[in-house]
Amino acid sequence: MPFEAFIGLRYLRAKRRNGFISFISLISIVGIALGVAALIIVLSVMNGFQKEIRGRILSVASHLEVSGYDGRLAGWRDAQAMLVKQPHVQAAAPFVSSQGLFVAYGNVRGGLVRGIEPALENKVVDVGHHMVSGKLEDLKPGSFGMTLGVELARQLGVGVGDKVTLMTPQGNITPAGMVPRSKQFTVVGIFKVDMFEFDASLAMVNLRDAQVLERMGDSVSGVRLRLDDPMLAPQLKAELRPRLPQLLVTDWTDTNANYFRAVQIEKRMMTIILTLIVAVAAFNLVSTLVMVVTDKQADIAILRTLGASPGSIMKIFVIQGAVAGVLGTLAGVASGVVIALNLDVIVPVIERIIGTKILSSDVYMIDYLPSDVQWGDVSTITIISLLLALFATLYPSWRASRTQPAEALRYE
């Protein structure tokens, strides 16, 4: 072992009269570990939230939509055949979208009505796997069946087999004036995607029934696409727009842009704030090393008289601070990853201890803390922490290397 490393490590674990300095070193290591662990846990939870919400959105919303600017797409079969042949497109399904009022047992709720082809819809989105009762295939053309979100069904007080009257904004002209058009549907299924926005406002009917209700003939509102990778949707949208100038092309990031933009900003700000916590802990090393340098003036002077160069003296204290930074970083990474990977076990235990639920389903879209440990984030945090710790050692080490033996030993 080089003598610089030997002395630096010895200073790090100094005892007896240097016990206070060792205690300050320990506090610095613990501070770095806590900051790194907190940063990993918080970013993992935010990644988990983003992944979970994205998955729930995509269980109902398609990756890409091609529709007419006026809400009608004639000749949609040719458009669908063309779109299915595009790279990365796995499936396509037509849809009719409208808004309406749902009336049942004196309860009235507004919401979105989506006309679908059940066989094709299951290939585009995963809502068929979220059916609480019934199934999408029960939406037969001409039967005027309807599937409701679980919260919408609860608000209307209906279940499978009950009747719901749907009133649409497009009315009929009568001698008494404009009368909203209405049609009675039978509830054939209830779905739950665990997103209040969809569970409380979305109803699905057969495509043909929606066309009859909206008087669209053979037209549809548009075509929904499923890609092999949802993250390629913006790229494919950019490729399709010049080729389909008469049509409106949108992807799932457009319809949820505000949410994902807010998540990204929040994640960026939390990263900056928690990195500052790591920086504060790392700069505790500065005070530790300054005290060590002050305490070891005589020892440094003796080493200089024995032939140690200023560079060797600087290496001694750089090693001391760097080892503390490495230990703190490794401890923080290990504890942060372990906690982040086991949040599904830790959080319920904390909830039982405090007697309350941290995330209530009445307030938040998710009633548990999801976690997604991304190793790219862990690597970035590790590198930043090590660099901050190394940077914090430079000034005290430089001061130590400037020690003059004669001045340091004058009063010894």
C-alpha positions, 0 to 999 in steps of 0.5 A, spaced: 500 500 500 502 506 498 504 510 504 499 516 502 493 511 502 496 508 509 496 514 512 490 517 509 486 511 511 489 511 518 487 518 519 480 516 517 479 512 523 483 516 528 481 514 535 483 517 542 484 524 542 482 525 534 475 521 536 471 527 535 474 528 528 472 521 527 465 522 529 465 528 524 467 523 519 462 518 520 456 524 520 459 526 513 459 518 511 452 518 514 449 524 511 452 522 504 448 515 504 442 518 506 442 523 501 443 518 496 438 513 498 433 519 498 434 521 491 434 514 489 427 512 493 424 518 490 426 518 483 424 510 483 417 512 486 416 518 481 418 513 475 413 508 478 408 513 478 409 515 471 410 508 469 403 506 472 399 512 470 402 511 463 400 503 463 393 505 466 392 511 460 394 506 455 389 500 457 383 505 455 387 510 450 390 508 444 397 509 442 395 513 436 389 516 433 387 518 426 381 522 425 377 527 421 377 535 423 370 535 423 369 529 427 367 524 421 372 520 417 369 517 411 372 511 407 375 509 414 376 502 411 381 504 406 385 509 411 385 503 416 388 498 411 393 503 409 395 505 417 396 497 419 401 497 413 405 502 417 412 500 421 411 498 428 403 498 427 400 492 430 393 493 430 387 498 428 380 499 430 375 504 428 371 508 433 365 513 434 366 518 439 361 523 442 358 526 449 352 525 452 348 525 458 346 518 462 340 517 466 338 512 470 333 511 477 333 519 477 341 520 477 344 524 471 351 524 469 355 526 463 360 523 460 364 520 454 360 515 449 365 511 445 363 506 439 367 500 438 368 494 434 369 489 440 373 484 436 378 489 434 378 494 440 381 488 444 387 488 439 388 496 440 387 497 448 387 492 454 380 494 457 377 487 455 382 485 461 379 490 466 372 488 465 369 487 472 363 484 470 361 482 463 365 482 457 366 487 451 364 481 446 357 482 449 356 489 445 352 486 439 350 490 433 343 492 434 342 490 441 344 497 444 348 494 449 353 498 453 359 497 458 360 503 463 366 505 468 365 502 475 365 509 478 360 511 473 355 505 474 356 506 481 354 514 481 348 512 476 346 506 481 346 501 475 349 494 474 349 489 469 342 488 466 339 495 468 337 500 463 340 507 462 337 512 457 343 516 453 341 523 451 345 526 446 347 533 444 344 532 437 337 534 437 330 533 433 326 539 431 319 538 433 314 543 434 316 545 441 323 546 439 329 542 439 328 536 443 335 532 445 335 525 442 335 519 447 336 512 446 335 506 452 341 502 453 342 495 457 348 495 461 352 489 459 358 490 462 362 494 467 370 495 467 375 498 472 381 501 469 383 504 476 383 511 473 378 516 476 377 520 469 375 513 465 372 510 470 367 515 472 366 518 465 367 513 459 361 508 456 362 504 450 357 501 445 357 497 439 360 501 433 354 500 429 349 502 435 353 509 435 353 510 428 345 510 428 345 514 434 349 519 431 346 519 424 353 518 421 351 513 416 358 508 415 362 514 417 366 513 424 370 519 428 377 516 426 381 510 427 385 508 433 392 504 432 396 500 437 404 500 436 409 495 438 412 500 442 408 506 445 414 511 445 415 511 438 408 514 437 410 521 436 415 519 431 410 515 427 405 521 428 411 526 425 411 521 419 404 520 418 402 528 418 405 530 411 402 524 408 395 525 411 394 533 411 386 532 411 386 528 417 388 529 424 393 525 427 394 525 435 398 520 439 397 519 447 402 524 449 398 529 446 392 527 449 395 527 456 401 532 455 399 536 461 400 531 466 406 528 463 409 535 462 408 536 470 411 529 472 417 531 468 418 538 471 417 535 478 422 529 477 427 534 474 426 539 480 426 533 485 432 531 482 435 538 483 433 539 490 435 532 493 442 533 489 443 539 493 442 535 499 447 530 497 452 536 496 451 539 503 453 532 506 459 532 501 461 538 503 461 536 510 467 533 508 470 540 507 470 541 515 472 534 517 478 535 513 480 542 515 479 540 522 484 534 520 489 538 517 489 543 523 490 538 528 495 534 524 500 540 522 505 537 526 505 531 523 504 534 516 511 538 517 514 532 520 512 528 513 515 534 509 522 534 513 522 526 512 521 527 504 514 527 503 512 532 497 506 537 497 503 532 492 504 526 497 501 530 502 495 532 498 494 525 496 493 523 503 487 528 504 484 527 498 484 519 499 481 520 506 475 524 503 474 520 497 474 514 501 469 517 506 465 519 499 465 512 496 463 509 503 457 514 504 455 513 496 455 505 496 451 505 503 446 510 500 446 506 493 445 499 497 440 502 502 436 506 497 435 500 492 433 495 497 428 500 500 426 502 493 425 495 491 421 493 497 416 499 498 410 494 496 412 491 503 415 497 507 409 502 506 403 497 508 407 496 515 408 503 516 401 504 514 399 499 520 403 502 525 401 509 524 394 507 523 392 511 516 393 510 509 398 514 506 395 514 499 387 514 499 384 512 492 379 517 494 384 523 492 389 520 488 389 516 482 393 510 485 392 508 492 399 505 493 406 507 492 409 504 485 417 503 484 421 503 478 428 502 479 431 505 473 439 503 473 441 509 469 438 514 474 442 510 479 448 510 475 447 518 474 446 519 482 452 515 484 457 518 479 454 525 481 455 523 489 462 521 488 464 527 484 461 532 489 465 528 494 472 528 490 471 536 489 470 537 496 476 534 498 480 539 493 481 545 497 483 542 504 488 537 501 491 543 497 491 547 504 495 541 507 500 541 501 502 548 503 504 547 510 511 550 511 515 545 516 518 551 520 512 554 521 508 548 523 514 546 528 516 553 531 512 552 537 512 544 538 
